[in-house]
Amino acid sequence: MKKVEEFKVNTLQDFQELVDKKDMGVKKAVVNAILNNLKSRRKNIHIMSVNCLKENSIFDITLQKEHFVDTLNENIKYFEEAEMYEECGKMLKAIETLNKGR
């Protein structure tokens, strides 16, 4: 398993703002974590860590494997808009693979 992305922010609110603004770095971290864990047997996958510097806390974000397809489907449009077509292809292939396993 590859190391997950760690986001360093001052406060948890700063991270929430990244999510609300649909930050592409957050989206890439989520998608890459899914793609790197397609064959995992674990039900919950560690997607990213959020290091809140002022709060001196680290939050680990996980995603249940049963939500992989929905999460990929939700994110693919942002990758299309950014013209990241190679990543879109990987996402579509992953969705197809995951749907076969259902």
Residue frames as a rotation matrix with the C-alpha (Angstrom) as fourth column:
MET 1
0.583 0.812 0.000 0.00
0.812 -0.583 0.000 0.00
0.000 0.000 -1.000 0.00
LYS 2
-0.251 -0.649 0.719 1.33
0.625 -0.675 -0.392 3.42
0.739 0.351 0.575 -0.97
LYS 3
-0.710 -0.070 -0.700 1.65
0.628 -0.513 -0.585 6.27
-0.318 -0.855 0.409 1.48
VAL 4
0.304 0.903 0.305 -1.42
0.950 -0.311 -0.028 8.49
0.069 0.298 -0.952 1.51
GLU 5
-0.189 -0.273 0.943 -1.40
0.384 -0.905 -0.184 12.22
0.904 0.328 0.276 0.97
GLU 6
-0.104 0.142 -0.984 -1.05
0.970 -0.204 -0.132 14.44
-0.220 -0.969 -0.117 4.02
PHE 7
0.212 0.264 0.941 -2.57
0.484 -0.865 0.133 17.91
0.849 0.428 -0.311 3.96
LYS 8
-0.508 -0.409 -0.757 -1.03
0.859 -0.305 -0.412 20.45
-0.062 -0.860 0.507 6.33
VAL 9
0.076 0.612 0.787 -3.41
0.369 -0.750 0.548 23.22
0.926 0.249 -0.283 7.32
ASN 10
-0.728 -0.320 0.607 -3.60
-0.355 -0.581 -0.732 25.64
0.587 -0.749 0.309 10.21
THR 11
-0.548 0.638 0.541 -7.07
-0.630 0.111 -0.769 24.58
-0.551 -0.762 0.341 11.33
LEU 12
-0.605 0.435 0.667 -9.67
0.518 0.851 -0.085 21.98
-0.604 0.295 -0.740 10.43
GLN 13
0.454 0.780 -0.430 -11.77
0.197 -0.559 -0.805 24.86
-0.869 0.281 -0.408 9.06
ASP 14
-0.086 -0.581 -0.810 -8.99
-0.778 -0.468 0.418 25.56
-0.622 0.666 -0.412 6.52
PHE 15
-0.933 -0.218 0.288 -9.26
-0.035 0.849 0.527 21.99
-0.359 0.481 -0.800 5.29
GLN 16
-0.116 0.973 0.200 -13.05
0.635 0.228 -0.738 22.27
-0.764 0.042 -0.644 5.12
GLU 17
0.365 0.190 -0.911 -12.59
-0.395 -0.855 -0.337 25.33
-0.843 0.483 -0.237 2.90
LEU 18
-0.685 -0.645 -0.338 -10.43
-0.616 0.266 0.741 23.26
-0.388 0.717 -0.580 0.53
VAL 19
-0.754 0.480 0.449 -13.18
0.508 0.859 -0.065 20.64
-0.417 0.179 -0.891 0.35
ASP 20
0.208 0.908 -0.364 -15.89
0.413 -0.419 -0.809 23.29
-0.887 0.018 -0.462 -0.14
LYS 21
0.205 -0.230 -0.951 -13.90
-0.685 -0.728 0.028 24.91
-0.699 0.646 -0.307 -2.96
LYS 22
0.945 0.188 0.268 -13.55
-0.002 0.821 -0.570 21.47
-0.328 0.538 0.776 -4.58
ASP 23
0.297 -0.937 -0.186 -9.75
-0.820 -0.350 0.453 21.67
-0.489 0.018 -0.872 -4.41
MET 24
0.671 -0.049 -0.740 -8.17
-0.572 0.600 -0.559 19.49
0.472 0.798 0.375 -7.10
GLY 25
-0.455 -0.890 0.033 -5.38
-0.672 0.319 -0.669 18.40
0.585 -0.326 -0.743 -4.73
VAL 26
-0.405 0.423 0.810 -7.95
-0.712 0.411 -0.570 16.88
-0.574 -0.808 0.135 -2.40
LYS 27
0.666 0.717 -0.207 -9.74
-0.669 0.450 -0.591 15.23
-0.331 0.532 0.779 -5.31
LYS 28
0.253 -0.672 -0.696 -6.48
-0.646 0.418 -0.638 13.76
0.720 0.611 -0.329 -6.65
ALA 29
-0.684 -0.534 0.497 -5.61
-0.717 0.367 -0.593 12.38
0.134 -0.762 -0.634 -3.22
VAL 30
0.020 0.796 0.605 -9.01
-0.682 0.453 -0.574 10.69
-0.731 -0.401 0.552 -2.91
VAL 31
0.803 0.321 -0.502 -8.93
-0.596 0.436 -0.675 9.22
0.002 0.841 0.541 -6.41
ASN 32
-0.038 -0.905 -0.423 -5.32
-0.698 0.327 -0.637 8.04
0.715 0.271 -0.644 -6.12
ALA 33
-0.613 -0.138 0.778 -6.04
-0.742 0.438 -0.508 6.35
-0.270 -0.888 -0.371 -2.81
ILE 34
0.456 0.837 0.303 -8.99
-0.584 0.538 -0.608 4.52
-0.672 0.100 0.734 -4.37
LEU 35
0.722 -0.189 -0.666 -7.01
-0.589 0.336 -0.735 3.48
0.362 0.923 0.131 -7.44
ASN 36
-0.338 -0.941 -0.034 -4.15
-0.724 0.283 -0.629 2.24
0.601 -0.188 -0.777 -5.26
ASN 37
-0.736 0.106 0.669 -6.52
-0.541 0.501 -0.675 0.13
-0.407 -0.859 -0.311 -3.13
LEU 38
-0.009 0.788 -0.616 -8.75
-0.964 0.156 0.214 -1.52
0.265 0.596 0.758 -5.72
LYS 39
0.020 -0.050 -0.999 -7.51
-0.188 0.981 -0.053 -4.99
0.982 0.189 0.010 -4.78
SER 40
-0.818 -0.335 0.467 -7.50
-0.480 -0.049 -0.876 -4.41
0.317 -0.941 -0.121 -1.04
ARG 41
-0.386 0.678 -0.626 -9.70
0.501 0.723 0.475 -6.68
0.775 -0.130 -0.619 1.04
ARG 42
-0.846 0.023 -0.532 -10.09
0.480 -0.399 -0.781 -4.05
-0.230 -0.917 0.327 3.73
LYS 43
0.099 0.977 0.190 -13.54
0.994 -0.105 0.023 -2.52
0.043 0.187 -0.981 4.11
ASN 44
0.933 0.132 -0.336 -12.23
0.192 -0.970 0.151 0.91
-0.306 -0.205 -0.930 5.16
ILE 45
0.276 -0.843 0.461 -9.40
0.907 0.070 -0.415 2.50
0.317 0.533 0.784 3.21
HIS 46
0.144 -0.359 -0.922 -7.17
0.554 -0.743 0.375 5.27
-0.820 -0.565 0.092 4.55
ILE 47
0.682 0.246 0.689 -7.64
0.727 -0.331 -0.601 8.07
0.080 0.911 -0.405 2.01
MET 48
0.056 -0.665 0.745 -5.62
0.210 -0.721 -0.660 10.94
0.976 0.194 0.100 3.48
SER 49
-0.030 -0.111 -0.993 -4.37
0.998 -0.051 -0.024 12.57
-0.048 -0.993 0.112 6.65
VAL 50
0.475 0.199 0.857 -5.09
0.263 -0.962 0.077 16.14
0.840 0.189 -0.509 7.67
ASN 51
-0.242 -0.663 -0.708 -2.45
0.950 -0.013 -0.313 17.71
0.198 -0.748 0.633 9.91
CYS 52
0.694 0.533 0.484 -3.95
0.368 -0.840 0.398 20.71
0.619 -0.098 -0.779 11.73
LEU 53
-0.239 -0.970 0.031 -0.93
0.497 -0.150 -0.854 22.68
0.834 -0.189 0.519 12.90
LYS 54
-0.462 0.084 0.883 -2.60
-0.554 -0.804 -0.214 25.17
0.692 -0.589 0.418 15.26
GLU 55
0.558 0.763 0.327 -4.75
-0.769 0.328 0.549 22.45
0.311 -0.558 0.769 16.79
ASN 56
-0.452 -0.851 0.267 -1.78
-0.891 0.446 -0.088 20.07
-0.044 -0.278 -0.960 17.04
SER 57
0.108 0.597 0.795 -3.97
-0.340 0.774 -0.535 17.26
-0.934 -0.213 0.286 15.70
ILE 58
-0.838 -0.263 -0.477 -3.88
-0.540 0.288 0.790 14.80
-0.071 0.921 -0.384 12.84
PHE 59
0.150 0.941 0.304 -7.11
-0.605 0.330 -0.724 13.45
-0.782 -0.075 0.619 11.38
ASP 60
-0.905 -0.369 0.209 -7.15
-0.101 0.665 0.740 10.31
-0.412 0.649 -0.640 9.26
ILE 61
-0.032 0.893 -0.449 -9.83
-0.896 -0.225 -0.383 10.26
-0.443 0.390 0.807 6.59
THR 62
-0.812 -0.177 0.556 -11.14
-0.007 0.956 0.294 6.86
-0.583 0.235 -0.778 5.51
LEU 63
-0.211 0.757 -0.618 -13.58
-0.977 -0.180 0.113 5.68
-0.026 0.628 0.778 2.87
GLN 64
0.054 0.318 0.947 -15.58
-0.279 0.915 -0.291 2.48
-0.959 -0.249 0.138 2.88
LYS 65
-0.854 -0.488 0.181 -14.80
-0.014 0.368 0.930 0.36
-0.520 0.791 -0.321 -0.13
GLU 66
-0.232 0.858 0.459 -18.52
0.881 0.385 -0.274 0.10
-0.412 0.341 -0.845 -0.93
HIS 67
0.649 0.471 -0.598 -18.43
0.261 -0.876 -0.406 3.84
-0.715 0.107 -0.691 -1.75
PHE 68
-0.418 -0.908 0.010 -15.54
0.284 -0.120 0.951 3.66
-0.863 0.401 0.308 -4.24
VAL 69
-0.448 0.264 0.854 -17.73
0.894 0.120 0.432 3.61
0.012 0.957 -0.290 -7.36
ASP 70
0.653 0.758 -0.001 -19.91
0.756 -0.651 0.068 6.54
0.050 -0.045 -0.998 -6.23
THR 71
0.482 -0.551 -0.681 -16.85
0.161 -0.708 0.687 8.56
-0.861 -0.441 -0.252 -5.24
LEU 72
-0.618 -0.707 0.344 -15.11
0.447 0.044 0.893 7.92
-0.646 0.706 0.289 -8.57
ASN 73
-0.120 0.670 0.732 -18.30
0.972 -0.072 0.225 8.79
0.204 0.739 -0.643 -10.47
GLU 74
0.784 0.434 -0.444 -18.63
0.558 -0.807 0.195 12.02
-0.273 -0.401 -0.875 -8.51
ASN 75
0.268 -0.791 -0.550 -15.04
0.034 -0.563 0.825 13.06
-0.963 -0.240 -0.125 -9.14
ILE 76
-0.184 -0.431 0.883 -14.61
0.839 0.399 0.370 12.12
-0.512 0.809 0.288 -12.80
LYS 77
0.675 0.520 0.524 -16.33
0.724 -0.606 -0.331 15.29
0.146 0.602 -0.785 -14.03
TYR 78
0.849 -0.418 -0.324 -13.71
-0.196 -0.817 0.542 17.46
-0.492 -0.396 -0.776 -12.32
PHE 79
-0.137 -0.917 0.374 -10.92
0.178 0.348 0.920 15.49
-0.974 0.193 0.115 -13.98
GLU 80
0.098 0.264 0.960 -12.66
0.983 0.125 -0.135 15.90
-0.155 0.957 -0.247 -17.35
GLU 81
0.951 0.308 0.026 -12.97
0.309 -0.946 -0.092 19.67
-0.004 0.096 -0.995 -16.81
ALA 82
0.512 -0.842 -0.171 -9.24
-0.425 -0.421 0.802 19.80
-0.747 -0.337 -0.573 -15.99
GLU 83
0.697 -0.143 -0.703 -8.58
-0.669 0.224 -0.708 17.79
0.259 0.964 0.061 -19.20
MET 84
-0.360 -0.757 0.545 -6.89
-0.878 0.473 0.077 15.01
-0.316 -0.451 -0.835 -17.24
TYR 85
0.403 0.686 -0.606 -8.05
-0.888 0.453 -0.078 12.36
0.221 0.569 0.792 -19.66
GLU 86
-0.361 -0.586 -0.726 -5.50
-0.314 0.809 -0.497 9.69
0.878 0.049 -0.476 -18.72
GLU 87
-0.958 0.054 0.283 -6.76
-0.273 0.144 -0.951 9.79
-0.092 -0.988 -0.123 -15.14
CYS 88
-0.058 0.995 -0.082 -10.35
-0.946 -0.081 -0.314 9.68
-0.319 0.059 0.946 -16.41
GLY 89
0.159 0.048 -0.986 -9.51
-0.662 0.746 -0.070 6.49
0.732 0.664 0.150 -18.29
LYS 90
-0.802 -0.504 -0.319 -8.07
-0.076 0.617 -0.783 4.93
0.592 -0.604 -0.534 -15.14
MET 91
-0.730 0.590 0.344 -11.15
-0.550 -0.208 -0.809 5.93
-0.406 -0.780 0.477 -13.19
LEU 92
0.194 0.839 -0.509 -13.53
-0.980 0.186 -0.067 4.48
0.038 0.512 0.858 -15.79
LYS 93
-0.146 -0.337 -0.930 -11.58
-0.349 0.897 -0.270 1.22
0.926 0.285 -0.249 -15.85
ALA 94
-0.972 -0.225 0.064 -11.68
-0.123 0.261 -0.957 1.07
0.199 -0.939 -0.281 -12.05
ILE 95
-0.343 0.926 0.159 -15.44
-0.849 -0.233 -0.475 1.70
-0.402 -0.297 0.866 -12.02
GLU 96
0.275 0.407 -0.871 -15.91
-0.806 0.591 0.021 -1.12
0.524 0.697 0.490 -14.53
THR 97
-0.520 -0.584 -0.623 -13.73
-0.117 0.772 -0.625 -3.47
0.846 -0.252 -0.470 -12.46
LEU 98
-0.939 0.179 0.292 -15.53
-0.311 -0.084 -0.947 -2.59
-0.145 -0.980 0.134 -9.22
ASN 99
-0.067 0.988 -0.138 -18.95
-0.974 -0.095 -0.204 -3.03
-0.215 0.121 0.969 -10.81
LYS 100
0.032 0.002 -0.999 -18.00
-0.530 0.848 -0.015 -6.52
0.848 0.530 0.029 -12.03
GLY 101
-0.791 -0.477 -0.383 -17.13
0.054 0.569 -0.820 -7.49
0.609 -0.670 -0.425 -8.48
ARG 102
-0.609 0.625 0.488 -20.54
-0.791 -0.433 -0.432 -6.51
-0.059 -0.649 0.759 -7.08
